[in-house]
Amino acid sequence: MDLSSSLLSLKLPFIKLLLSLLIVTIRGVAGSCYTSIYSFGDSYVDSGNMQYLDADVFGCYVPPFGESYFHLPTGRCSNGRLIVDLTAELFGMPLPQPYLKTWNESVVNVQEGINFAVSGATVLDASFFEEIGSVVLTNVTLRYQLNWFKDFLASLCNKSSKCNEIIGSSIFLVGEIGGDDYNYMLFSGISLEDMPAYVTLVVKAMAIAINELIDLGAVTLLVPGILPIGCSPSYLTKYETEDTEEYDPETGCLTKYNKLAEYHNEQLQKELQSIQALNPQTNIIYADYYNASINFFRSPAQYGFTREGTLKSCCGGGGPYNYNASLGCGQPSTILCDDPSQYVSWDGVHLTEAAYAWITVGLLEGPYTTPRLSTLCISENATKIQMTTHVNKSFSEH
């Protein structure tokens, strides 16, 4: 699709976004750009690792997952690309490959970045969840992913004399992660009132992991907070109530669960500030996924979403929010929307590529990183070609 055709198919907000991206001034100098992404996290980041562990336990490996961009399921829990993919493209880097894919395919260039994230991963160790009687999707925790990275790093340094240079010029995306910790806790019966103490455990464990990455040579770390979980169709369905005071009248989201997300994010930012103060040689950047996405629910039309598409999932098992925990997206009888770009939520838990694209733009071009993530290295080619793709209403041309 040429540029003029793309513009004709875009709504006004999309056109404004596209034009703003096309006039980005590339001011970077040679040697200043990031070369690869190493990512850790859960199903918001996983691009296929769970498939190599046990594809049967998770439903992201069947159509219609991946339909809008890859045109087939890839292990990503969305209809298309994730934030890690879009960020890599905007910096002119290849999409980081799933770590477990490198065990099976020798053609993978590990110097181009690796994705260690696994769907269902937690920050806290699996033993914690056993103690509270919660059944987790995987025992591949953040700690486990770090051990994978250490194995990878040992192999990389054996093969390349530029090992330190490669790691030092990479972005380390540590999250989104932590949301599944709270899901498992809440769904196992821990009360919302008791959650602040558990937030402290999660954030402290994240800090240990971040410090360990710094000790291993990481220089630039991008650490996201968690999303507004009270706006998720899964939470809206599980905690549906007739008490209207439980809902934010502006967004329709469950207020107290969003307060939990806000508290986690506040505590995480404090921890990151402390780590930064002790490691002035590093760039620790907080990525505010929460505020980059909460406006979807306040002003959906500004982002091309319909009012229905803010709280109702595109693909799901029916009901007020088109979500049924027993009938997930891709199973027989699930309901699929006509246009995923008009929806925030893809399957009731994860987001559409459209939502991920707007969050990515907010991080790289907007105010949602602290301190600001440098955009000097954004590839001009990626900006002109790839961003045309993600703001295109169909999200299917590439």
C-alpha positions in Angstrom: 0.0 0.0 0.0 1.5 3.4 -1.0 1.5 6.4 1.3 -1.3 8.2 -0.4 -3.6 5.2 -0.2 -2.7 4.8 3.5 -3.6 8.3 4.3 -7.0 8.0 2.6 -7.8 5.1 4.9 -6.8 6.8 8.1 -8.9 8.8 10.5 -7.8 12.3 11.5 -5.9 11.3 14.7 -4.0 8.6 12.7 -3.1 11.1 10.1 -1.7 13.5 12.7 0.3 10.7 14.2 1.7 9.6 10.9 2.7 13.0 9.8 4.4 13.7 13.1 6.4 10.5 12.7 7.4 11.2 9.1 9.1 14.5 10.1 11.2 13.0 12.9 14.7 14.5 12.5 17.4 11.9 12.7 20.2 13.5 14.6 22.0 10.4 15.8 25.7 10.0 15.1 27.5 6.8 14.2 28.0 4.5 17.2 25.2 6.1 19.2 22.4 3.8 18.3 21.1 0.8 20.1 21.9 -2.4 18.3 19.6 -5.0 19.8 16.9 -5.7 22.5 17.1 -8.3 25.2 13.7 -8.7 26.7 12.2 -10.4 29.8 8.6 -10.6 31.0 5.3 -12.4 30.7 2.7 -12.9 28.0 2.8 -9.2 27.1 6.3 -9.7 25.9 6.6 -13.4 25.0 7.0 -13.9 21.2 7.0 -17.7 21.2 8.9 -19.3 24.1 5.9 -20.9 25.7 5.3 -22.8 22.5 8.6 -24.6 23.0 7.8 -25.4 26.6 4.2 -26.7 26.3 2.0 -25.3 23.6 -1.0 -27.2 25.0 -1.2 -25.2 28.2 -1.7 -21.8 26.6 -4.1 -20.7 23.8 -2.0 -18.2 21.8 -0.9 -20.8 19.2 -4.1 -21.1 17.3 -6.0 -18.8 14.9 -7.0 -16.0 15.1 -3.9 -15.1 17.1 -1.4 -13.3 14.8 -4.0 -12.8 12.1 -3.5 -9.1 11.4 0.2 -8.9 10.9 1.9 -12.3 10.8 -1.1 -13.9 9.3 -0.6 -17.0 11.5 -0.1 -17.7 15.2 3.5 -17.0 16.4 3.1 -17.4 20.1 2.3 -13.7 20.6 -0.9 -13.2 22.6 -2.3 -10.6 20.3 -3.6 -10.2 16.7 -0.2 -8.8 15.7 3.0 -7.3 17.1 3.8 -6.5 20.7 5.5 -3.4 22.2 8.9 -5.2 22.1 8.5 -5.8 18.3 7.3 -2.3 17.5 10.2 -0.8 19.6 12.7 -2.9 17.7 11.3 -1.8 14.4 11.4 1.8 15.2 15.0 1.6 16.2 15.7 -0.3 12.9 16.5 -3.6 14.7 15.4 -7.1 13.9 12.6 -8.5 16.1 14.2 -10.3 19.0 13.8 -14.0 18.6 12.4 -16.3 21.3 15.3 -17.7 23.4 14.1 -21.3 23.0 14.0 -20.9 19.3 17.8 -20.6 19.3 18.0 -24.1 20.7 16.1 -25.4 17.7 17.3 -23.2 14.8 21.0 -22.6 14.2 20.2 -19.7 11.8 19.2 -17.3 14.5 21.7 -14.5 14.9 21.8 -14.1 18.7 23.7 -10.8 18.4 20.5 -9.2 17.1 18.7 -9.6 20.4 16.8 -12.4 22.2 13.4 -12.5 23.9 13.5 -14.5 27.2 9.9 -13.7 28.2 7.5 -16.5 28.9 3.7 -16.3 29.1 2.4 -16.6 32.6 5.8 -15.7 34.1 6.0 -14.2 37.6 8.5 -12.1 39.4 8.3 -14.2 42.6 9.5 -17.8 42.6 7.1 -20.6 42.0 7.6 -21.8 45.6 5.8 -18.7 46.8 2.7 -19.5 44.8 2.8 -23.1 45.9 2.6 -21.9 49.5 -0.5 -19.8 48.9 -2.1 -22.6 47.0 -2.1 -21.0 43.6 -1.6 -22.9 40.4 0.8 -21.1 38.0 1.0 -21.4 34.3 4.8 -21.9 34.2 7.7 -22.1 36.6 9.8 -20.0 34.3 10.0 -16.9 36.6 12.0 -13.8 36.1 14.8 -15.5 38.0 14.6 -18.4 35.6 14.8 -16.0 32.6 17.9 -14.4 34.1 19.6 -17.8 34.3 18.8 -18.3 30.7 20.4 -14.9 30.0 23.5 -15.9 31.9 23.8 -19.1 29.9 23.3 -17.1 26.7 25.9 -14.5 27.8 28.5 -17.2 28.5 28.0 -18.6 25.0 28.1 -15.1 23.4 31.3 -14.1 25.1 32.9 -17.4 24.0 32.0 -16.7 20.4 32.6 -12.9 20.2 35.4 -10.7 21.5 32.9 -7.8 21.3 30.6 -9.4 23.9 30.7 -6.4 26.3 30.2 -3.9 23.4 27.1 -5.8 22.2 25.6 -5.9 25.7 26.5 -2.3 26.4 24.8 -1.0 23.2 21.6 -3.0 23.7 18.3 -2.1 25.3 17.2 -4.4 28.2 13.4 -4.5 28.3 12.5 -5.8 31.8 8.8 -6.3 31.6 5.9 -5.9 31.6 6.1 -8.4 34.5 4.4 -8.5 37.9 0.9 -8.5 36.6 0.6 -12.2 36.7 1.9 -12.2 40.3 -1.1 -10.2 41.3 -3.5 -12.2 39.2 -2.4 -15.4 40.9 -2.6 -13.8 44.3 -6.0 -12.3 43.9 -7.5 -15.3 42.1 -6.3 -17.6 44.9 -8.1 -15.5 47.5 -5.7 -13.0 48.9 -7.6 -9.8 49.7 -7.0 -6.5 47.9 -6.4 -4.9 51.3 -3.5 -7.2 51.9 -1.9 -6.6 48.6 0.5 -3.7 49.5 2.8 -6.1 51.4 2.9 -8.3 48.4 3.6 -5.4 46.1 6.7 -4.8 48.2 7.9 -8.4 47.7 7.4 -8.1 43.9 9.1 -4.8 43.5 12.1 -5.8 45.7 12.5 -9.0 43.6 12.4 -6.9 40.4 15.1 -4.7 41.9 17.3 -7.7 42.6 16.9 -8.8 38.9 17.7 -5.3 37.6 20.8 -5.0 39.8 22.0 -8.4 38.5 21.6 -7.3 34.9 23.6 -4.2 35.6 26.3 -6.4 37.2 26.3 -8.4 34.0 26.9 -5.3 31.8 23.5 -3.9 31.0 23.7 -0.1 30.5 20.3 0.9 29.2 17.3 -0.7 31.0 13.7 0.0 30.0 11.4 -1.1 32.9 7.7 -0.9 32.4 5.0 -0.6 35.0 1.8 -2.6 34.8 -1.3 -1.7 32.8 -4.6 -0.5 34.3 -5.8 -4.0 35.2 -9.2 -2.6 36.3 -10.0 -1.9 32.7 -9.3 -5.5 31.6 -12.3 -7.5 30.4 -11.0 -10.4 32.5 -11.2 -8.3 35.7 -14.4 -6.6 34.7 -16.0 -10.0 34.2 -14.6 -11.7 37.4 -15.4 -8.8 39.7 -18.5 -7.5 38.0 -20.9 -5.9 40.5 -24.1 -3.9 40.6 -22.4 -1.4 42.9 -21.8 1.5 40.5 -19.5 3.1 43.0 -16.9 0.4 42.2 -16.5 1.8 38.7 -14.8 4.9 37.5 -17.7 6.9 35.8 -15.3 8.3 33.2 -13.8 5.1 32.0 -16.0 2.3 33.2 -13.0 0.6 34.8 -12.9 -1.0 38.3 -11.3 1.7 40.4 -9.8 -0.3 43.2 -7.9 -2.7 40.9 -6.5 0.3 39.0 -5.4 1.7 42.4 -3.4 -1.5 42.9 -1.7 -1.1 39.6 -1.0 2.6 40.4 0.5 1.6 43.7 2.8 -1.0 42.1 4.0 1.5 39.6 4.7 4.1 42.3 6.7 1.7 44.3 8.6 0.5 41.2 9.5 4.0 40.3 10.9 4.7 43.7 13.0 1.5 43.5 14.3 2.5 40.1 15.3 5.9 41.3 17.3 4.3 44.1 19.1 1.9 41.7 19.9 4.7 39.3 21.4 6.8 42.1 23.7 3.9 43.0 24.6 3.2 39.3 25.2 6.5 37.6 26.9 4.7 34.6 23.5 3.2 33.6 20.4 4.6 32.0 17.4 3.2 33.9 14.2 4.3 32.2 10.7 3.8 33.6 8.1 3.1 30.9 4.7 4.3 32.0 2.4 1.7 30.3 -0.4 2.7 32.7 -0.7 6.4 31.7 0.2 5.6 28.1 -3.0 3.5 27.9 -5.5 4.9 30.4 -6.5 7.6 27.9 -7.8 4.9 25.6 -10.7 4.5 28.0 -11.2 8.2 28.6 -11.1 9.4 24.9 -11.3 6.3 22.8 -12.2 8.1 19.5 -8.9 10.0 19.7 -7.1 6.7 19.2 -9.5 5.1 16.7 -11.2 2.9 19.3 -15.0 2.6 19.6 -16.6 3.1 23.0 -17.6 -0.6 23.0 -14.0 -1.5 22.0 -12.5 -0.1 25.1 -13.9 -2.5 27.7 -15.1 -5.4 25.5 -12.5 -7.8 24.0 -12.3 -8.4 20.3 -12.0 -12.1 20.6 -13.7 -14.0 23.4 -16.4 -16.2 24.8 -19.3 -13.8 25.0 -20.9 -12.0 27.9 -21.0 -8.2 28.7 -17.3 -7.9 28.1 -16.9 -10.7 25.5 -14.8 -12.7 28.0 -15.2 -16.1 29.5 -12.3 -17.7 31.4 -13.6 -21.1 30.3 -13.9 -20.3 26.6 -10.8 -18.4 25.4 -10.1 -16.8 22.1 -9.5 -19.4 19.4 -11.7 -22.0 20.9 -14.9 -23.1 19.1 -17.8 -20.8 19.5 -15.7 -17.8 20.4 -16.9 -14.4 19.1 -14.4 -12.5 16.9 -14.9 -8.8 16.1 -14.7 -7.5 12.6 -12.0 -4.8 13.1 -9.4 -5.4 15.9 -8.0 -1.8 15.4 -11.2 -0.5 17.0 -10.6 -2.5 20.2 -8.1 -2.1 23.1 -8.3 -5.7 24.3 -7.6 -8.6 22.0 -8.6 -11.6 24.1 -9.8 -10.1 27.4 -6.3 -10.2 28.9 -3.9 -9.0 26.3 -4.1 -6.0 24.0 -4.5 -5.6 20.2 -1.6 -4.5 18.0 -3.4 -1.1 17.7 -3.3 -0.5 21.4 0.4 -1.7 21.6 1.2 0.7 18.7 -0.2 3.7 20.5 1.6 2.8 23.7 4.9 2.4 21.8 4.3 5.8 20.2 3.6 7.3 23.6 6.9 5.9 25.0 9.1 6.9 22.1 7.4 10.1 21.0 5.4 11.2 24.0 5.9 11.8 27.7 5.6 8.3 29.0 9.2 7.4 29.8 11.2 8.8 32.8 13.7 10.0 31.9 12.9 10.4 28.2 14.0 7.5 26.1 16.3 8.9 23.4 14.7 8.7 20.0 17.8 9.8 18.1 18.5 6.4 16.8 15.0 5.7 15.4 15.6 4.4 11.9 14.3 6.7 9.2 13.2 3.8 7.1 11.4 2.2 10.1 9.7 5.4 10.8 8.4 5.9 7.3 7.5 2.3 6.6 6.6 0.6 9.8 4.7 3.3 11.5 2.6 3.7 8.4 1.7 0.1 9.1 0.7 0.3 12.7 -1.5 3.4 12.3 -3.2 1.9 9.2 -6.7 1.0 10.1 -6.4 -2.5 8.7 -3.2 -3.3 10.5 -2.6 -6.0 7.8 -0.3 -4.5 5.2 3.4 -4.9 5.7 
